[in-house]
């Protein structure tokens, strides 16, 4: 099988290394994605184990079109009964950049109708469309003349781990948090500190890395579980292999925030992730507190943009620099910022 594994911009190399470590073959970096090859077991492994994948697509058809009718004709002639039947539900998502379609929604509608007509011609019945929880999610991608039709084996995006019960107004994506940690090179060899933890995504993802806990452990379902060829025994073996690698974290992780509500949310999420013994959560003002331990790795995501701006922004980051200078000697510090700042 050939897969296209989607990720966030800038995390392609991280994902490539991750897929190679999982045993995928012919791994190749694309734009916001990585292509790879492997067996059905590998499809399950990527969904269950990848920390930076958003979804795993299985391409089933590729062709070129010269007009809108070409798309319908090619899709209606495809053997959809390999993957779907009239008792199942389906939905179509579309990403289109082509002169033949003014917007993606219409191209998606063409595919939806073509699939329905395929079954009408075959059985005089058609499967129902379910946008919220389809048995089969069909992904349509059109770039100029080239069309790729894939099956989404994840359906619910993989950043939705399942452990986060509480979140603030603008929570950091779990995939982004894991990707940032992996980009820093942190591998649980030193304590990890997040002094502005918000709802705790960075400490939670750090804890999963430190304990070798697969991010898919907390999810109740994946799209491939509804496929006609789903192999429950094979998936159980994938989960078992991942669980065998779990360990007690060799280092402590420290999460702190000036907001009592943020600390409360972090505590709940850390507990849901089974990391209460790994992550220490406390209410503390980063700008007024010493480092919780000597030597370590600091990763923070300070408030920025519309929340703090102008001269106040400059002073805020200057204060962060002062704290790092006086209290975090011996640390490696990483700061996620949406602004150009001097520290």
C-alpha positions in Angstrom: 0.0 0.0 0.0 1.0 3.6 -0.6 0.0 6.2 2.0 0.0 9.9 2.1 0.3 11.1 5.7 -0.7 14.7 6.3 1.0 17.0 8.8 1.5 20.7 9.6 3.8 22.9 7.6 7.3 22.6 9.0 6.9 19.2 10.5 7.4 17.2 7.3 11.0 16.1 8.2 9.9 15.2 11.7 7.1 13.0 10.3 9.5 11.5 7.8 11.9 10.4 10.5 9.0 9.1 12.6 7.6 7.0 9.7 11.1 5.6 8.9 11.4 4.6 12.6 8.1 2.8 12.4 9.4 0.7 9.5 7.6 2.4 6.6 9.3 2.1 3.2 10.0 4.6 0.4 9.4 7.5 2.6 9.3 10.8 0.7 8.7 14.4 2.0 5.9 16.3 0.3 4.3 19.7 1.0 2.5 19.4 4.4 2.6 15.6 4.0 4.9 12.6 3.6 4.3 9.6 1.3 5.3 6.1 2.4 4.6 2.5 1.6 3.8 -0.5 3.9 1.3 -3.2 4.7 -2.1 -2.9 6.4 -0.2 -3.3 9.7 1.8 -0.1 8.9 -1.5 1.8 8.2 -2.6 0.9 11.7 0.8 1.7 13.2 0.9 5.2 11.7 -2.5 6.0 13.0 -1.8 4.7 16.4 1.8 5.7 17.0 2.5 8.9 15.0 2.7 12.0 17.1 2.8 14.5 14.3 0.4 13.0 11.7 -2.9 14.7 11.1 -4.5 12.0 9.0 -3.4 8.9 7.0 -4.8 8.8 3.4 -4.9 5.7 1.2 -4.9 6.7 -2.5 -7.2 4.4 -4.5 -7.4 6.2 -7.8 -5.3 8.8 -9.8 -6.2 10.2 -13.2 -6.3 13.4 -15.2 -9.4 15.4 -16.3 -10.0 18.0 -19.0 -13.5 19.1 -17.7 -16.0 18.6 -15.0 -17.8 15.8 -16.7 -14.5 13.8 -16.8 -14.5 13.8 -13.0 -18.0 12.4 -12.8 -17.3 9.7 -15.5 -14.1 8.5 -13.9 -15.6 8.3 -10.4 -18.9 6.6 -11.4 -16.9 3.9 -13.2 -14.7 3.1 -10.2 -15.4 -0.1 -8.3 -16.8 1.4 -5.1 -18.2 -1.8 -3.9 -14.7 -2.8 -2.9 -14.9 -0.3 -0.1 -18.6 0.5 0.5 -22.0 -1.0 0.3 -25.6 0.3 0.5 -25.8 -0.3 4.2 -22.9 1.9 5.0 -22.6 5.7 5.1 -20.0 7.9 3.4 -18.9 11.5 3.0 -16.6 13.5 0.7 -14.0 16.1 1.6 -12.3 18.1 -1.2 -9.3 20.2 -1.7 -9.3 21.7 -5.2 -7.0 24.0 -7.1 -8.2 23.7 -10.7 -9.6 25.9 -13.5 -12.3 23.3 -14.0 -14.0 24.0 -10.6 -14.7 27.4 -9.0 -14.7 25.9 -5.5 -14.0 22.7 -3.8 -17.5 22.1 -2.5 -18.9 21.7 -6.0 -16.2 19.2 -7.0 -16.9 17.2 -3.8 -20.6 17.2 -4.7 -19.8 15.7 -8.1 -17.9 12.9 -6.5 -20.7 12.3 -3.9 -23.3 12.1 -6.7 -21.1 9.8 -8.8 -20.6 7.3 -5.9 -24.4 7.3 -5.3 -25.1 6.7 -9.0 -22.6 3.8 -9.1 -24.6 2.0 -6.5 -27.9 3.0 -8.1 -26.8 1.4 -11.3 -25.5 -1.7 -9.5 -28.2 -2.4 -7.0 -30.9 0.3 -7.5 -30.1 1.5 -3.9 -27.5 3.9 -2.6 -25.6 4.4 0.6 -26.5 7.4 2.8 -24.3 10.4 3.3 -23.2 11.1 6.9 -21.1 14.2 7.3 -20.4 13.7 11.0 -19.5 10.1 11.4 -19.2 8.3 8.0 -18.3 4.7 7.6 -16.1 5.8 4.7 -14.6 9.2 4.3 -13.5 9.9 0.7 -10.8 12.5 0.2 -10.7 14.3 -3.2 -7.6 16.3 -4.2 -7.5 18.1 -7.6 -4.3 20.0 -8.6 -4.8 21.5 -12.1 -5.7 18.4 -14.2 -4.5 15.8 -11.8 -7.1 14.0 -9.6 -6.3 11.8 -6.6 -9.0 10.0 -4.7 -8.1 8.6 -1.3 -9.7 6.9 1.6 -9.2 8.7 5.0 -8.2 6.0 7.4 -8.3 8.4 10.4 -11.5 10.4 9.8 -11.3 12.1 13.2 -8.0 14.1 12.9 -5.2 12.5 14.8 -4.5 15.7 16.9 -7.6 14.9 18.7 -5.9 12.4 21.1 -8.8 11.9 23.4 -7.1 12.8 26.7 -7.9 16.6 26.7 -11.1 17.2 28.7 -10.5 20.9 29.3 -9.1 23.7 27.1 -8.8 27.5 27.0 -9.8 29.9 24.3 -6.9 29.1 21.9 -5.4 25.8 22.9 -2.2 24.6 21.2 -2.8 21.6 18.9 -1.5 18.3 20.3 0.3 17.7 17.0 2.0 21.1 17.0 3.0 20.7 20.7 4.5 17.2 20.0 6.2 18.6 16.8 7.8 21.5 18.7 9.1 19.1 21.4 10.5 16.8 18.7 12.1 19.7 16.8 14.0 20.7 20.0 15.6 17.3 20.1 14.3 16.7 23.7 14.2 13.0 24.4 13.5 12.9 28.2 17.2 13.1 29.1 16.7 16.3 31.1 13.7 17.7 33.0 11.2 19.5 30.9 9.6 22.8 32.1 6.7 24.8 30.7 6.2 27.9 32.8 3.2 29.1 30.8 1.3 25.9 30.3 -2.2 27.0 29.5 -4.3 23.9 29.4 -1.2 21.7 29.5 -0.7 20.5 25.9 3.1 20.8 25.9 3.6 19.0 29.3 1.1 16.3 28.3 2.7 15.6 24.9 6.1 15.7 26.6 4.9 13.2 29.2 3.7 10.8 26.4 7.1 11.0 24.8 8.9 10.5 28.0 6.8 7.4 28.9 6.8 6.0 25.3 3.0 6.1 25.4 1.4 6.0 21.9 -0.8 9.0 21.3 -3.5 6.8 19.8 -4.0 5.0 23.1 -6.7 7.3 24.2 -8.8 7.3 21.0 -11.9 5.2 20.9 -12.0 4.8 17.1 -10.1 5.2 13.8 -11.7 5.4 10.4 -10.2 2.1 9.2 -12.2 0.3 11.9 -15.3 0.7 9.7 -13.6 -0.5 6.5 -14.7 -3.8 5.0 -11.3 -5.3 5.3 -10.7 -4.2 9.0 -8.6 -6.8 10.9 -9.3 -6.5 14.6 -6.7 -9.1 15.6 -4.0 -7.2 13.6 -4.9 -3.9 15.3 -4.8 -5.6 18.7 -1.3 -6.8 17.9 -0.3 -3.2 16.9 -1.6 -1.9 20.2 0.1 -4.7 22.2 3.5 -3.9 20.5 3.1 -0.2 21.4 2.1 -0.9 25.0 5.2 -3.2 25.5 7.4 -0.1 24.9 5.8 2.0 27.6 8.0 2.9 30.6 8.2 5.1 33.6 9.5 8.5 32.7 13.3 8.9 33.5 12.8 12.6 34.2 10.2 14.9 35.8 8.1 17.4 33.9 7.0 20.7 35.5 4.0 22.6 34.3 3.1 26.0 35.8 0.9 29.0 35.0 -0.1 32.2 36.7 -3.8 31.4 36.1 -5.5 29.2 38.6 -8.0 28.1 36.0 -5.2 27.1 33.6 -3.6 25.0 36.4 -7.0 23.4 37.0 -7.4 22.5 33.4 -3.8 21.2 33.1 -4.3 19.0 36.1 -7.4 17.4 34.6 -5.8 16.8 31.3 -2.6 15.4 32.8 -4.7 13.0 34.9 -6.7 11.9 31.9 -3.5 11.1 30.1 -2.3 9.0 33.0 0.7 11.3 33.6 0.0 12.4 37.2 3.2 10.8 38.4 5.3 12.3 35.6 4.0 15.9 35.4 4.0 18.2 38.5 1.5 21.0 38.1 1.6 24.2 40.1 0.2 27.7 40.1 3.2 30.1 39.7 4.1 33.3 37.9 6.9 32.4 35.5 8.2 36.0 35.7 8.4 35.9 39.5 9.6 32.4 40.1 12.9 30.5 40.0 13.4 27.4 37.9 11.8 24.4 39.6 15.0 22.4 39.2 18.6 23.2 38.2 19.4 22.4 34.6 16.8 21.2 32.0 14.8 22.2 29.0 12.3 25.0 28.9 9.6 25.2 26.3 7.0 28.0 26.7 4.2 29.3 24.5 3.7 32.9 25.8 0.5 34.9 25.1 1.0 37.0 22.0 -0.8 38.7 19.1 -4.1 40.4 20.1 -3.6 39.5 23.8 -0.5 41.6 24.2 0.8 44.2 21.8 2.9 47.3 21.2 5.3 48.5 23.8 3.8 46.1 26.3 4.8 43.2 24.1 8.4 44.4 24.0 8.5 44.7 27.8 6.9 41.3 28.3 9.5 39.5 26.2 12.3 41.6 27.8 11.1 40.3 31.2 11.2 36.7 29.9 14.8 37.3 28.9 15.6 38.6 32.3 14.1 35.6 34.0 16.0 33.2 31.7 19.3 35.1 32.4 18.9 35.1 36.2 17.0 31.9 36.9 17.5 29.4 34.1 21.3 29.2 33.8 22.2 25.8 32.4 18.9 25.4 30.6 18.1 25.1 26.9 15.2 27.4 26.2 12.7 27.4 23.4 10.0 30.0 23.0 7.0 29.7 20.6 6.2 33.2 19.3 3.9 34.6 16.6 5.9 37.9 16.8 9.3 39.1 15.9 10.8 39.9 19.3 14.1 40.6 21.0 14.9 38.9 24.2 
